[in-house]
Amino acid sequence: MVEAVGFGVFNRFPDSHGVFVGGAQDDEYRPQAQRLFMAARAAGMHVQYQEVPGGHDFGAWRKGLVDNLDWLGTRLGLTA
């Protein structure tokens, strides 16, 4: 479960989209990614949070990129 961020957000960013990815075994940076996800969502951004196997390592980064590359290509207008 991701806890809500404990500060107010005054700006709204409804045209912003993104994906936050955290390694399931990354006890140092995963909580920070979760907090950023909650702050972005509170600011009105259309964001997703994905947890993948691994830590703060190439395997986790690769999985996050592979899983979301089609989404990114579509958002950037690079796919037909």
C-alpha positions as CSV (number, residue, x, y, z in Angstrom):
1,M,0.0,0.0,0.0
2,V,1.3,3.4,-0.9
3,E,0.8,6.1,1.7
4,A,-0.5,9.6,0.8
5,V,1.9,12.4,0.7
6,G,1.7,14.7,3.7
7,F,1.7,18.1,2.0
8,G,-0.7,20.1,0.0
9,V,-0.4,20.4,-3.8
10,F,-1.4,23.7,-5.3
11,N,-0.7,23.2,-9.0
12,R,-2.7,21.0,-11.3
13,F,-1.1,19.1,-14.3
14,P,-4.0,17.3,-16.1
15,D,-2.1,17.0,-19.3
16,S,0.9,15.2,-17.8
17,H,1.1,11.4,-17.9
18,G,3.7,9.0,-16.6
19,V,4.7,5.6,-15.1
20,F,6.6,5.2,-11.9
21,V,8.4,1.8,-11.6
22,G,9.9,0.4,-8.4
23,G,11.8,-2.8,-7.8
24,A,10.0,-5.0,-5.3
25,Q,13.3,-5.6,-3.4
26,D,14.5,-2.0,-3.6
27,D,13.9,-0.9,0.0
28,E,15.9,2.4,-0.5
29,Y,14.4,3.9,-3.6
30,R,11.0,2.1,-4.0
31,P,9.4,4.1,-1.2
32,Q,10.6,7.3,-2.8
33,A,9.1,6.3,-6.2
34,Q,5.8,5.6,-4.4
35,R,5.8,9.0,-2.7
36,L,6.5,10.7,-6.0
37,F,3.7,8.7,-7.6
38,M,1.2,9.9,-4.9
39,A,2.4,13.5,-5.3
40,A,2.0,13.4,-9.1
41,R,-1.5,11.8,-8.8
42,A,-2.5,14.5,-6.2
43,A,-1.3,17.1,-8.7
44,G,-3.8,15.8,-11.2
45,M,-1.4,13.9,-13.4
46,H,-2.4,10.7,-15.1
47,V,0.1,8.3,-13.6
48,Q,0.6,4.6,-12.9
49,Y,2.7,2.8,-10.4
50,Q,4.3,-0.5,-11.3
51,E,6.3,-2.8,-9.0
52,V,8.6,-5.2,-10.8
53,P,10.8,-8.0,-9.5
54,G,14.3,-7.0,-8.5
55,G,16.0,-4.1,-6.7
56,H,17.6,-0.9,-7.9
57,D,19.3,-2.8,-10.8
58,F,19.3,-3.3,-14.5
59,G,16.8,-6.2,-14.4
60,A,14.2,-4.0,-12.7
61,W,14.8,-1.1,-15.1
62,R,14.7,-3.3,-18.1
63,K,11.4,-4.9,-17.0
64,G,9.9,-1.4,-16.4
65,L,11.0,-0.1,-19.8
66,V,9.9,-3.3,-21.7
67,D,6.5,-3.3,-20.0
68,N,5.9,0.4,-20.8
69,L,7.7,1.0,-24.1
70,D,4.5,0.6,-26.2
71,W,2.7,3.0,-23.9
72,L,5.5,5.5,-24.3
73,G,5.7,5.1,-28.1
74,T,1.9,5.8,-28.3
75,R,2.1,8.8,-26.0
76,L,5.0,10.3,-28.2
77,G,3.2,9.5,-31.4
78,L,5.9,7.1,-32.5
79,T,3.7,4.1,-33.2
80,A,1.0,3.7,-35.9
